[in-house]
Amino acid sequence: MAEQIITLNLRRGFIKTPTWRKSKRAANEVRDQVMHYAKVNEVTISKWVNELIWAHGAKNPPAKIKLRLDVDKEKKTAKAELFELPAKAKKEIAKLKSQEDKKKKTDAAKAAKEEKEVEFKKKKEEEQKKLEEAKQQKEKAVMTKEQEMAINKK
């Protein structure tokens, strides 16, 4: 994939359209200009480009947009993204990262807790085995004393 940075002049495309249709025409103009520039058949416009075009409503789109194109010549596709993400996008990305970090921490905490539980269960089982062995040894010891007494009485 080749990455390119371009600035599109949208005003040329929507200057003669009715005011209520200018943002729609600007979005189509982005698609057309990227297809022409990158020589591809398919263009994907990112969410943030669309939001920038429609930010001031249908009647007042921006005159120029600076885009980063990811062009795949083999598949004949291009993806148009904003050159610099707006503050809102950066906040959303930071929020998503913090949510992922929290999720990782909780998963790690759950795994540690499960490990502790497994270790605790193993220790309990070992203690129970030791108690059972001790009981068996006492029973054997008691039996042998009784046998010894019986032998001594004879």
Buried (B, 14 or more C-beta within 10 A) or exposed (E): EEEEEBEBEBBEBBEEBEEEEBBBBBBBBBBBBBBEBBEBEEBEBBEBBBEBBBEEEBEEBBEEBEBBBBBBEEEEBBBBBBEEBEEEBEEBEEEEEEEEEEEEEEEEEEEEEEEEEEEEEEEEEEEEEEEEEEEEEEEEEEEEEEEEEEEEEE
